[in-house]
């Protein structure tokens, strides 16, 4: 047979079929083939098929393809087919797509002996197995065999399987084993094939017989169930499959599990132990026939569920995965069936915490309890809407139809949060004119540990037009235990917006707002130095009225109040800023009818007093319904100036004493005083004699000290001289003459000024005529003691000031004077003594004959006037820079104390 590929299409085939052969021994068929193409392309392929008993040709037992050179090749086929089977050899040439070259077949010979180049197979027997098992076919080849040559097992009408295992029995015998899985109801034929370039060998067909294991038709029957067991009855009377049955078994598993267990059964009933509670099981019966794999498929299953059991134990591992101010993220151990022991169960999370029933920090607490249902098969839950900074007690409860288990209680504390707002009703305050006392309570919901309070305030409205609103906002911080604050430095009559808020570690809470209005304050007078009356007569006195400064509310009215002085010292307490004023308006007629010591002599509108204005008390005019009646010359009066502010039902009054008018007494009163002074003169004469002796003794001591200095001079001390004031006596006489020329009104004015600065005044007891003489005598006495003219001082704490003329003190008042000197602020006997010597400053003597006094301001203060120098009789200077007179200090103080109260009495003597 010759095929020219170039004359055919690719894929076209040519077959050569030999006659069917039937032999009882192995046959060997030889043939030669030629495959060639000049340019090396493939002319096609050549295949050999062995068809048995007229069946399908099956798979090729031998094939070659491609150009094999320009020569013939010889091949052998060993066919092992036994009677009564027959076979037919089919040669098939297929043209390639390249369509070049030749495919030729020649010299086909059937030999009656085994092949030399290829082996032959022994007879292949039938195999019987149970369904689902592997059938083993053993192909034994005899002859010239090589382990490198492939052995194949061909299934009729199916694919070819490769060798499973290969073993050599001898040098000429080789066995190949094939395993074939036997399926239920399968019946088929298999043969062995070996291939090599020299040829191929083919065995006879062996049959595979498959048996079906038995299977029960009906499922087992449930007799009784419990939490851990099931009792069943087998139903094996009816089966499907091949017998005989040699063994019965129970196979069961949980419905939701792949785990399975098999128990052999020797009776018709069986109790299955060690089952899981509340678990569904599938129970089947297995039957087994002889042979490997003889156990049939499980029969129809019995589906049954065991009962529930009490939970194994309570849940453990309750912890907080995240803690926030108002929620807790909780977690616990995963829920397992080993804990629940039942698939139908409930998991509850119960918690409790305490809340104060009253305000913040209340001692009475209410307990909040709640239980929440948790989803099954979960191990996490978030508690929400919890109070911040609060201990929360939590427990878990696991329950099923058979019982309940509760875990131990675990306590967690939520974190802090910003505090709640302070209740507005807890803000209580007490307003004053320039202060506000504010108090509040801790927030009802502190939500943590309060670290501080912040108070802010700002003026938003004021009845005083002089105050700018809104004012700056100020902030104050308070400690956690300070729930109060005193605002100071506020404006009277002003409304303030006050806010209070609390703070924790998380920040500030809500702000509580309130408006607080300070009380109005009494008007303030600008009377730092009370001015002297402008003029004074027997029935009138003219004073200077200064407008008051309003504080919180404008001044609504001014009143001039006249108080009749009864001589007691209680009326002297009404000074600048005094607390006692005159709230009830009383006219002159009402005061006389009621016997009241004071009356309103005038009421002025604020518009009538834009600036300091003179006003005459007793001018016999009417001011806003009040009669300004003339004053009685025989009485002492105190003049008060009062300002009133009214606003929203509040009234504030401030008053100040601005003048005092003394009564003008007749000469009889003055004569009685003179006679009394004459009686005292005898006593004072003896004191004066003793004083003269002391002065002489002082002069002797000074002379002795002076001589000592002249005898022991100090060259390194500077020598300065002090001028003797020869005009001292003439100065005092001139001063007395000027003071005597003053009229009664001016004397009254001086008396008022003197009385404003002295705690006790002796001049108040004398009349208008004698007061001038007493004044002159006092000045003269002061000059004799070295005092200087009176100088004005602004010191307010004490009426006795250094460098000021000290008033005469009566002997009867000497003890009171000493007590006042002890208690006076910043002043005492030492200052009084020093001020006594301040008047001896020679720079104040105005000696025009000596031009050197101006340069002695700092040194002449400590010098004393002595006799002329012994070395120079004509000189009136002495060097007294370093004369030690400290031992005379106590003597001068004693003389000053004794003589000063006597000067008014001495001057009153005829």
C-alpha positions in Angstrom: 0.0 0.0 0.0 1.4 3.4 -1.1 -0.1 6.8 -0.2 1.2 10.0 -1.9 0.5 12.8 0.6 0.7 15.5 -2.0 -2.3 14.1 -3.8 -4.6 14.1 -0.8 -6.0 16.6 1.6 -4.7 16.9 5.1 -6.6 14.5 7.4 -7.6 12.0 4.8 -7.1 8.4 5.8 -6.4 5.1 4.0 -7.0 1.7 5.7 -5.7 -1.8 5.1 -7.7 -4.6 6.8 -6.5 -8.1 7.2 -8.8 -11.1 7.4 -10.1 -12.0 10.9 -7.8 -14.5 12.6 -8.7 -17.2 15.2 -5.8 -19.0 16.8 -5.2 -20.8 20.1 -1.6 -19.5 20.4 0.3 -16.3 20.2 0.7 -15.0 16.7 3.4 -12.7 15.3 2.7 -10.4 12.4 5.6 -8.7 10.6 5.3 -5.7 8.2 7.5 -2.9 6.7 6.7 0.7 6.4 8.1 3.8 4.6 7.5 7.4 5.6 9.6 10.0 3.8 9.6 13.6 2.6 12.4 15.3 0.7 12.3 18.6 2.5 11.9 16.9 5.9 8.2 17.6 6.3 5.9 15.0 7.8 4.0 13.1 5.2 1.5 11.9 7.9 1.3 9.0 10.4 0.7 5.3 10.3 -1.4 3.4 13.0 -2.2 -0.3 13.7 -5.5 -1.3 15.4 -6.6 -4.8 16.7 -10.4 -5.4 16.5 -11.6 -8.4 18.6 -14.8 -10.3 17.9 -16.0 -7.6 15.4 -16.1 -5.0 18.1 -14.8 -1.5 17.9 -11.3 -1.0 16.7 -10.4 0.6 20.0 -7.2 2.5 20.5 -4.1 2.1 18.2 -1.8 -0.5 19.5 1.1 0.9 17.4 1.7 4.2 15.6 4.5 6.2 13.9 4.5 9.7 12.4 6.9 12.1 10.7 9.6 11.5 8.1 11.6 8.4 9.0 14.2 8.7 6.3 14.4 7.4 2.8 14.4 3.7 3.8 12.0 0.8 4.9 11.6 -0.2 8.5 10.4 -3.6 9.8 7.9 -3.9 12.8 6.4 -6.9 14.7 3.0 -7.3 16.3 2.5 -10.0 19.0 -1.2 -10.8 19.3 -2.3 -13.0 22.2 -5.9 -14.0 21.5 -7.4 -17.4 22.4 -10.1 -19.4 21.0 -13.1 -18.9 20.6 -12.2 -15.2 20.2 -11.1 -13.8 16.9 -9.3 -10.6 15.9 -8.6 -8.5 12.9 -5.6 -6.3 12.1 -6.3 -2.8 10.6 -3.5 -0.6 9.1 -4.5 3.1 8.8 -2.5 5.9 7.1 -3.4 9.6 7.7 -2.2 12.5 5.5 -0.7 15.5 7.4 -1.5 19.1 6.7 1.8 19.6 5.1 0.9 17.1 2.3 4.4 16.2 1.2 6.1 12.8 1.0 5.0 9.2 0.9 3.4 6.7 3.3 4.0 3.0 2.2 3.3 -0.4 3.7 4.8 -3.7 2.5 5.9 -7.3 3.4 3.0 -8.1 5.8 3.7 -11.7 7.1 1.8 -13.8 9.7 4.1 -16.1 11.7 3.0 -19.1 13.8 5.7 -18.5 16.5 6.4 -15.8 19.0 8.0 -12.6 17.8 11.6 -12.1 18.3 11.7 -8.3 18.8 8.6 -7.8 21.0 7.3 -9.9 23.9 3.9 -11.7 24.1 1.4 -11.6 27.0 0.1 -14.5 29.0 -3.6 -15.1 29.3 -5.5 -12.2 31.1 -8.2 -13.6 33.5 -11.5 -12.1 34.7 -11.6 -10.0 38.0 -14.6 -9.8 40.4 -14.8 -7.0 43.0 -17.4 -5.2 45.1 -18.7 -1.8 43.9 -16.5 1.0 44.8 -13.3 -1.1 45.1 -10.3 -1.2 42.9 -9.9 -4.2 40.5 -6.3 -5.3 39.9 -5.3 -6.5 36.4 -1.9 -8.2 36.1 -0.3 -8.1 32.6 2.6 -10.7 32.4 4.9 -10.2 29.3 7.3 -13.0 28.2 10.2 -12.6 25.8 12.4 -9.7 25.0 11.0 -7.1 27.3 12.5 -3.9 28.6 11.4 -2.0 31.7 11.7 1.3 29.7 9.1 0.2 27.3 5.6 1.5 28.3 2.9 -1.0 29.4 -0.8 0.0 28.9 -4.2 -1.3 30.0 -6.9 -0.6 27.4 -10.6 -0.5 28.3 -12.8 -1.4 25.5 -14.3 1.6 23.9 -12.4 3.8 26.3 -9.0 5.4 26.9 -5.8 3.7 27.7 -4.4 3.7 31.3 -0.7 3.9 32.0 1.1 1.4 34.2 0.4 1.5 37.9 3.3 -0.7 39.0 5.9 -2.8 37.2 7.9 -5.7 38.6 10.3 -8.2 37.0 9.6 -11.9 37.6 12.7 -13.2 35.7 15.0 -12.1 33.0 12.4 -12.9 30.4 9.2 -12.2 32.4 7.9 -8.8 33.4 4.6 -8.1 35.3 2.6 -4.9 35.1 -0.2 -4.3 37.6 -3.1 -2.0 36.9 -5.8 -0.9 39.5 -9.2 0.0 38.1 -12.0 1.5 40.3 -15.1 -0.6 40.1 -18.3 1.3 40.0 -21.7 0.0 40.9 -23.3 -1.9 38.0 -20.2 -1.7 35.9 -19.3 -4.6 33.5 -16.5 -4.1 31.0 -13.4 -5.7 29.2 -9.7 -4.8 29.6 -6.5 -5.9 27.7 -2.8 -5.3 28.0 -0.6 -3.5 25.4 3.1 -2.7 25.2 4.7 -0.4 22.7 8.2 0.0 21.4 9.9 1.3 18.2 10.3 -2.4 17.2 6.6 -3.2 17.4 3.8 -3.9 19.8 2.2 -6.7 21.9 -1.5 -7.1 22.6 -3.2 -9.5 25.1 -6.7 -11.0 25.2 -9.7 -9.1 26.9 -10.3 -9.9 30.6 -13.8 -9.2 32.1 -14.3 -6.9 35.2 -17.3 -8.2 37.4 -18.7 -5.7 40.0 -20.9 -6.8 42.9 -23.2 -4.3 44.8 -23.0 -4.5 48.7 -26.3 -4.7 50.5 -28.2 -1.6 51.9 -31.3 -1.5 54.2 -34.4 -0.1 52.8 -36.0 1.3 56.0 -34.3 3.6 58.6 -33.9 2.5 62.2 -36.6 3.3 64.8 -36.1 5.6 67.9 -37.1 4.0 71.1 -36.0 6.7 73.7 -33.8 9.7 74.0 -31.9 11.6 76.8 -29.3 14.4 77.1 -26.4 12.1 76.3 -28.0 8.9 74.7 -30.4 7.5 72.1 -31.9 4.0 72.0 -32.8 2.7 68.5 -34.1 -0.4 66.8 -32.6 -1.8 63.6 -34.8 -2.5 60.6 -32.8 -4.9 58.3 -35.5 -7.2 57.0 -35.5 -5.6 53.5 -32.3 -4.8 51.7 -31.1 -3.6 48.3 -27.9 -5.1 46.7 -26.1 -8.4 46.6 -25.9 -10.7 49.6 -25.2 -12.5 51.7 -25.1 -10.2 54.8 -22.3 -11.2 57.1 -22.2 -8.1 59.5 -24.5 -5.3 60.8 -23.3 -1.9 62.0 -24.7 1.4 63.4 -23.3 4.6 61.8 -24.2 7.9 63.4 -23.1 11.5 63.3 -24.2 15.0 64.3 -26.2 16.7 61.6 -24.1 19.8 61.6 -20.8 17.9 61.8 -18.7 15.7 59.6 -17.5 13.6 62.4 -18.9 10.0 62.2 -18.8 6.9 64.3 -19.6 3.3 63.6 -20.6 0.6 66.1 -21.0 -3.1 65.4 -24.4 -4.4 66.5 -25.2 -7.9 67.6 -28.9 -7.5 68.3 -31.9 -5.7 66.9 -31.8 -2.9 69.5 -28.9 -0.6 70.4 -28.2 2.3 72.9 -25.9 5.0 71.6 -23.9 6.6 74.5 -21.8 9.7 75.0 -23.8 12.0 72.8 -23.8 15.8 73.0 -26.9 17.4 74.6 -29.4 19.2 72.4 -27.7 17.9 69.3 -29.4 16.4 66.2 -28.0 13.1 65.1 -28.3 11.1 61.9 -28.3 7.4 62.5 -28.0 4.7 59.7 -27.5 0.9 59.5 -24.7 -0.7 57.5 -24.8 -4.2 56.0 -21.7 -6.0 54.8 -21.2 -8.9 52.2 -18.1 -10.9 51.7 -15.1 -9.4 50.0 -13.2 -6.2 50.3 -15.5 -3.3 50.1 -18.5 -5.5 50.7 -20.1 -3.1 53.1 -23.0 -1.4 51.5 -24.0 2.2 51.7 -25.7 3.3 54.9 -29.4 2.8 54.9 -32.0 5.7 55.3 -31.0 7.7 58.3 -32.9 8.3 61.5 -32.8 12.0 62.5 -33.2 12.6 66.2 -32.2 15.2 68.8 -30.9 14.7 72.3 -32.3 16.7 75.2 -30.7 19.9 76.6 -28.4 19.7 79.7 -27.8 22.4 82.4 -25.0 24.9 81.4 -21.6 23.6 82.2 -20.5 26.7 84.1 -20.8 30.5 84.1 -19.1 32.6 81.6 -15.6 33.9 82.4 -13.1 36.5 81.2 -15.5 39.5 81.4 -13.3 42.5 80.7 -13.6 46.0 79.2 -12.1 46.4 75.8 -12.7 50.1 75.7 -13.9 52.5 78.5 -15.4 55.9 77.6 -17.2 58.5 79.6 -20.7 57.2 78.7 -20.2 53.7 77.4 -18.3 50.5 78.0 -17.2 48.1 75.3 -17.3 44.7 77.1 -16.0 41.3 75.9 -15.9 37.8 77.4 -14.8 34.3 76.5 -16.4 33.0 73.3 -19.6 31.1 73.8 -19.1 27.4 73.1 -21.5 24.5 73.1 -19.4 23.0 75.9 -20.7 25.9 78.1 -24.3 26.3 76.9 -25.0 22.5 76.6 -28.0 23.5 74.6 -28.5 25.3 71.3 -31.6 27.0 72.7 -30.3 29.4 75.3 -30.3 33.1 76.4 -27.5 35.3 77.4 -28.3 38.3 79.6 -26.0 41.2 80.6 -27.1 42.7 83.9 -25.6 45.9 85.3 -26.3 48.3 88.1 -24.9 51.7 89.3 -25.8 54.3 91.9 -27.0 57.8 91.2 -27.5 60.6 93.7 -31.1 61.5 94.2 -30.4 65.1 95.3 -28.0 67.7 94.0 -24.3 67.2 93.3 -22.6 65.5 96.2 -25.8 64.3 97.8 -25.6 61.5 100.3 -28.8 59.7 99.2 -28.3 57.4 96.3 -30.7 55.5 94.1 -29.6 52.3 92.4 -30.3 51.8 88.7 -30.6 48.2 87.6 -31.2 46.8 84.1 -30.7 43.5 82.2 -30.1 43.4 78.5 -30.4 40.4 76.1 -27.3 39.7 74.2 -27.3 38.1 70.8 -26.4 34.4 70.6 -22.9 33.3 69.6 -21.4 36.7 70.4 -18.8 37.6 72.9 -18.9 41.4 72.7 -21.4 44.0 73.8 -21.4 47.8 74.2 -23.2 49.4 77.1 -24.4 52.9 76.2 -26.0 55.9 78.0 -24.0 55.3 81.2 -23.2 58.1 83.7 -19.6 59.3 83.5 -17.2 58.7 86.3 -19.4 56.1 87.9 -18.8 52.5 89.1 -20.8 50.0 87.0 -21.3 46.5 88.4 -21.8 43.9 85.6 -22.5 40.2 85.5 -23.5 37.7 82.8 -26.3 35.2 83.1 -26.4 32.1 80.9 -29.7 30.1 80.8 -31.3 27.3 78.8 -34.5 25.2 79.4 -32.7 23.0 81.8 -30.9 25.6 84.1 -29.1 28.9 84.6 -25.6 30.0 85.5 -24.5 33.5 86.5 -21.0 34.9 86.5 -19.4 36.8 89.3 -20.0 40.5 89.3 -17.2 42.7 87.8 -16.9 46.4 88.5 -15.8 49.0 85.9 -15.6 52.7 86.2 -16.5 54.9 83.3 -14.2 57.8 82.4 -14.7 61.4 83.3 -16.6 63.7 81.0 -17.2 67.4 80.9 -19.5 68.3 83.8 -23.1 69.1 83.5 -24.4 72.6 84.0 -24.7 74.2 87.4 -28.4 74.6 88.3 -29.5 78.2 87.9 -31.6 77.9 91.1 -28.5 77.0 93.1 -26.9 80.4 92.4 -27.5 82.5 95.4 -26.0 85.9 95.9 -25.9 88.9 98.3 -25.2 92.2 96.5 -23.6 95.1 98.2 -22.7 98.5 96.8 -19.2 97.5 95.5 -19.2 93.8 96.3 -21.2 90.7 95.5 -21.1 87.5 97.4 -22.0 84.6 95.1 -22.5 81.1 96.1 -23.4 78.0 94.1 -23.7 74.3 94.3 -21.8 71.5 92.6 -23.4 70.4 89.3 -26.1 67.7 89.7 -24.0 65.7 87.2 -20.4 66.4 88.0 -19.4 63.6 85.5 -16.0 63.3 87.2 -13.8 65.0 89.7 -14.3 68.8 89.6 -10.9 70.4 89.4 -11.9 74.0 89.3 -14.7 76.5 88.8 -14.5 79.4 86.4 -16.5 82.6 87.1 -16.7 85.3 84.6 -18.5 88.6 85.0 -19.1 91.7 83.0 -21.0 94.9 83.6 -23.9 95.2 81.1 -26.1 98.0 82.6 -25.6 100.7 85.1 -27.8 103.5 86.5 -24.7 105.6 86.9 -24.1 107.5 83.6 -20.5 107.9 84.5 -19.8 104.1 84.1 -19.1 102.8 80.6 -21.1 99.6 79.8 -20.6 97.0 78.7 -17.4 96.8 80.6 -14.5 94.3 80.1 -15.1 90.7 80.9 -13.1 89.3 83.7 -12.5 85.7 84.7 -11.7 84.2 88.1 -10.7 80.6 88.9 -11.7 78.9 92.1 -10.7 75.6 93.6 -13.0 72.6 93.6 -14.0 73.0 97.2 -14.6 76.7 96.9 -18.2 77.1 95.8 -18.4 80.8 96.6 -16.7 84.0 95.5 -16.7 87.6 96.7 -16.5 90.0 93.8 -14.9 93.3 94.9 -14.1 96.6 93.3 -17.5 96.7 91.6 -19.5 99.8 90.6 -22.5 100.6 92.7 -25.9 100.4 91.0 -24.5 98.3 88.1 -25.9 95.1 86.7 -23.4 92.4 86.0 -23.8 89.3 83.9 -22.2 86.5 85.9 -21.4 83.0 84.5 -20.3 80.0 86.4 -19.1 76.7 85.0 -17.3 73.7 86.4 -14.3 71.9 84.9 -13.1 68.3 85.0 -10.1 66.7 83.4 -12.1 66.5 80.2 -12.9 70.2 80.0 -15.5 72.8 81.0 -19.2 72.1 81.2 -22.2 74.2 80.5 -22.4 77.7 81.8 -24.9 78.9 84.3 -25.8 82.6 83.8 -27.4 85.1 86.1 -27.7 88.9 86.3 -26.8 90.6 89.6 -27.3 94.3 90.3 -25.1 95.9 93.0 -26.7 98.2 95.5 -26.3 101.9 95.0 -23.9 103.6 97.4 -24.2 106.8 99.3 -22.8 109.9 97.5 -19.2 110.8 98.3 -18.2 114.3 99.3 -15.0 116.0 98.2 -14.1 117.4 101.6 -10.5 116.3 102.1 -9.8 119.5 103.9 -12.9 121.1 105.4 -12.9 124.7 104.4 -13.3 127.5 107.0 -16.6 129.3 106.9 -16.6 132.1 104.5 -18.2 134.5 107.0 -20.0 134.4 110.3 -22.3 136.7 112.2 -24.4 136.3 115.4 -27.3 134.6 113.6 -25.8 133.4 110.3 -22.8 131.5 109.0 -21.8 131.2 105.4 -20.3 127.9 104.3 -19.1 126.5 101.0 -21.2 123.6 99.6 -19.5 121.3 97.3 -21.4 118.9 95.0 -21.2 115.2 96.0 -20.0 112.5 93.7 -22.8 110.0 92.8 -22.0 106.3 93.2 -24.5 104.0 91.5 -27.3 106.5 91.2 -27.4 110.2 90.7 -27.9 112.5 93.6 -31.6 113.3 94.1 -31.4 116.0 96.7 -29.1 117.9 99.0 -30.0 119.0 102.6 -28.4 121.4 104.9 -28.9 120.2 108.5 -28.5 122.3 111.6 -27.8 120.5 114.9 -28.0 122.3 118.2 -25.0 121.3 120.2 -25.7 120.5 123.9 -22.1 120.4 125.0 -21.8 116.6 125.1 -19.0 115.0 123.3 -21.3 112.5 121.6 -22.1 114.9 118.8 -18.5 115.0 117.8 -18.6 111.6 116.2 -20.3 113.0 113.0 -17.1 113.6 111.1 -16.2 113.0 107.5 -17.7 109.6 106.4 -19.7 109.3 109.6 -22.3 106.6 109.8 -25.1 108.7 111.5 -27.1 110.9 109.1 -30.6 112.4 109.0 -32.9 110.2 106.9 -36.1 111.7 108.3 -36.7 115.3 107.0 -37.6 117.5 110.0 -38.4 121.2 109.6 -37.5 123.9 112.1 -41.1 124.0 113.5 -41.3 120.2 113.8 -38.0 120.0 115.6 -39.2 122.6 118.1 -42.4 120.8 118.6 -40.8 117.4 119.1 -37.8 118.7 120.9 -35.5 117.3 118.3 -31.9 118.5 118.3 -31.7 118.9 114.5 -33.7 120.2 111.7 -33.5 120.7 107.9 -32.8 124.3 107.2 -32.7 123.8 103.4 -33.2 121.2 100.6 -31.4 121.9 97.3 -31.9 120.3 94.0 -28.8 118.7 92.4 -29.1 121.1 89.4 -28.8 124.1 91.7 -25.3 122.9 92.9 -23.3 122.3 89.7 -20.1 123.4 91.5 -18.9 124.6 94.9 -21.4 127.3 95.9 -21.5 129.5 99.1 -24.6 129.1 101.2 -25.7 131.2 104.2 -27.2 129.2 107.1 -29.8 131.3 108.8 -30.7 133.7 106.0 -34.4 133.5 106.8 -35.4 132.1 103.4 -37.3 129.0 102.4 -35.7 126.2 100.3 -38.0 123.6 98.9 -40.4 123.9 101.8 -37.7 124.2 104.6 -37.3 127.5 106.4 -33.7 128.6 106.8 -34.4 130.1 110.2 -31.8 132.5 111.8 -29.5 131.0 114.3 -29.7 131.7 118.0 -26.5 133.7 119.1 -26.6 132.1 122.5 -26.4 128.5 121.2 -23.7 126.3 119.7 -24.5 124.8 116.3 -23.1 122.1 114.1 -23.7 122.5 110.4 -24.1 119.3 108.4 -24.3 118.9 104.6 -26.2 115.8 103.4 -26.7 114.2 100.0 -29.4 111.7 99.1 -29.6 109.2 96.2 -32.8 107.3 95.4 -33.0 104.5 92.8 -35.5 101.6 92.5 -36.7 101.9 96.0 -33.2 102.2 97.5 -32.1 105.3 99.4 -28.6 106.1 100.3 -27.6 109.0 102.4 -24.2 110.5 103.2 -23.6 113.6 105.4 -20.6 115.5 106.6 -20.1 118.2 109.2 -18.8 121.3 107.4 -18.9 124.0 110.1 -19.4 124.8 113.7 -20.8 128.0 115.1 -20.0 128.8 118.7 -22.3 130.9 120.8 -21.3 134.5 121.7 -21.4 134.7 125.6 -21.8 137.9 127.7 -19.0 139.5 129.9 -20.4 137.9 133.0 -19.3 134.5 131.8 -15.9 135.8 131.0 -15.5 137.4 134.4 -16.3 134.1 136.1 -13.6 132.4 134.1 -11.2 135.1 135.1 -11.9 134.7 138.8 -11.4 131.1 138.6 -8.1 131.6 136.9 -7.0 134.0 139.7 -7.5 131.3 142.2 -5.3 129.1 140.2 -2.6 131.7 139.9 -1.4 131.2 143.5 -0.7 127.6 142.8 1.0 128.3 139.5 3.2 131.0 141.1 5.0 128.5 143.2 5.6 126.4 140.0 7.0 129.4 138.2 9.5 130.1 141.0 10.8 126.5 140.7 11.0 127.0 137.0 13.3 130.1 137.4 15.6 128.1 139.6 15.8 125.4 137.0 16.6 127.8 134.3 19.5 129.3 136.4 20.8 125.8 136.9 20.7 125.1 133.2 22.7 128.3 132.5 25.4 127.3 134.9 25.7 123.9 133.3 26.0 125.4 129.9 28.7 127.8 131.0 30.7 124.9 132.5 30.4 122.9 129.3 31.5 125.9 127.2 34.6 126.4 129.3 35.4 122.7 128.9 35.3 123.1 125.2 37.5 126.1 125.2 40.0 124.4 127.3 40.1 121.2 125.2 39.6 122.4 121.6 39.0 119.9 118.8 40.8 121.1 115.7 39.0 118.7 113.5 35.6 119.8 114.4 34.2 122.7 112.3 33.4 125.8 114.2 30.2 127.6 113.5 28.5 130.4 115.2 24.9 131.0 116.1 23.4 134.5 116.1 21.5 135.7 119.1 18.0 136.9 118.1 17.8 140.2 119.8 14.5 141.0 118.3 12.6 138.1 119.8 10.7 140.1 122.4 9.7 142.8 119.9 8.4 140.1 117.6 6.2 138.6 120.3 4.8 142.0 121.3 4.0 142.8 117.6 2.3 139.4 117.3 0.2 140.0 120.4 -0.9 143.4 119.2 -2.0 142.0 115.8 -4.0 139.2 117.3 -5.7 141.6 119.7 -7.0 143.6 116.8 -9.0 140.8 115.3 -12.8 141.2 115.4 -15.3 138.7 116.8 -16.2 137.1 113.5 -12.6 136.3 112.6 -12.0 135.0 116.1 -15.0 132.7 115.6 -13.5 131.5 112.4 -10.2 130.8 114.0 -11.9 129.1 116.8 -13.7 126.9 114.3 -10.5 126.0 112.6 -8.8 125.3 115.9 -11.7 123.2 117.1 -11.7 121.1 113.9 -8.1 120.0 114.6 -8.2 119.5 118.4 -10.0 116.7 120.3 -10.7 119.1 123.2 -10.9 122.9 123.1 -10.6 125.1 126.0 -11.7 128.2 124.0 -15.3 126.8 123.6 -16.0 127.6 127.3 -15.3 131.4 126.9 -17.3 134.1 125.3 -16.7 136.1 122.1 -15.0 139.0 123.9 -12.6 137.0 126.1 -11.6 134.6 123.3 -9.5 137.1 121.5 -7.5 137.9 124.6 -7.0 134.2 125.3 -5.9 133.6 121.7 -3.3 136.4 122.1 -2.1 135.0 125.4 -1.7 131.5 123.9 0.3 132.8 121.0 2.5 134.8 123.3 3.1 131.8 125.6 4.0 129.7 122.7 6.5 132.3 121.5 8.1 132.3 125.0 8.6 128.6 124.7 10.2 129.0 121.3 7.1 128.0 119.3 6.5 129.2 115.8 3.3 130.5 114.3 0.7 128.0 113.5 1.2 126.1 110.3 -1.5 124.3 108.3 -1.1 120.5 108.1 -3.1 117.9 106.0 -2.5 115.1 108.5 -5.9 113.5 109.5 -5.0 110.7 111.7 -4.2 112.9 114.7 -4.9 116.5 115.6 -1.3 116.8 116.9 1.2 117.2 114.2 4.9 117.8 114.3 5.7 121.5 113.9 2.2 122.6 114.7 1.2 124.9 117.5 -0.2 122.8 120.3 -3.3 124.1 122.1 -3.4 124.9 125.7 -4.8 122.1 127.9 -6.6 122.7 131.1 -5.3 121.1 134.2 -8.6 119.3 134.6 -8.2 117.9 131.1 -4.5 117.0 131.4 -5.2 113.2 132.0 -7.4 113.0 129.0 -4.8 114.9 127.0 -2.1 112.4 128.0 -4.3 109.4 127.0 -5.0 110.9 123.6 -1.3 111.5 123.1 -0.7 107.8 123.9 -3.3 106.6 121.4 -2.8 109.1 118.6 -1.7 107.4 115.4 1.9 108.1 114.6 2.3 110.7 117.3 3.3 110.7 121.0 5.3 112.5 123.6 8.5 112.2 121.6 7.1 114.0 118.6 5.5 116.6 120.8 8.9 117.3 122.4 10.7 117.4 119.1 8.1 119.8 117.7 8.7 122.0 120.7 12.3 122.6 119.7 11.5 123.0 116.0 10.4 126.5 116.9 13.9 127.5 117.9 15.2 127.4 114.4 17.2 130.6 114.1 16.4 130.8 110.4 12.9 131.9 111.3 14.0 134.8 113.4 14.5 137.2 110.5 17.5 138.9 112.0 18.4 141.4 109.2 21.6 142.4 110.9 23.2 139.0 110.3 23.5 137.8 106.7 24.7 134.4 107.5 21.5 132.8 108.7 20.5 131.3 105.3 23.5 129.0 105.3 22.7 127.5 108.6 19.5 125.6 107.7 20.9 122.2 108.6 23.2 123.0 111.5 21.4 125.8 113.5 18.5 123.5 114.1 20.6 121.7 116.7 22.2 124.8 118.3 21.3 126.6 121.4 21.8 130.2 122.4 24.4 130.7 125.1 26.4 133.5 126.6 29.2 135.2 124.7 32.5 133.4 124.3 35.0 134.0 127.1 37.8 134.5 124.6 35.8 137.2 122.8 33.5 139.2 125.1 32.2 141.3 122.2 31.1 138.2 120.2 27.6 137.0 120.3 28.4 133.6 118.7 29.3 130.3 120.3 30.5 127.0 118.8 27.8 124.7 120.0 27.9 121.9 117.4 29.0 119.2 119.8 27.7 120.3 123.2 26.1 117.2 124.7 22.7 118.2 126.1 21.1 114.7 126.1 21.0 114.7 129.8 18.7 117.8 129.7 16.1 116.1 127.5 14.0 114.8 130.3 14.1 118.2 132.0 12.8 120.0 129.0 9.9 117.5 128.6 9.0 118.0 132.2 9.0 121.8 131.9 6.9 121.6 128.7 4.3 119.4 130.4 4.0 121.7 133.4 4.1 125.1 131.8 2.0 124.6 128.7 -1.4 124.2 130.5 -0.6 127.2 132.7 -0.3 129.8 130.0 -4.0 130.3 129.4 -4.6 130.9 133.1 -1.6 133.2 133.4 -2.8 135.3 130.6 -6.3 135.5 132.0 -5.0 137.1 135.3 -5.5 140.9 135.6 
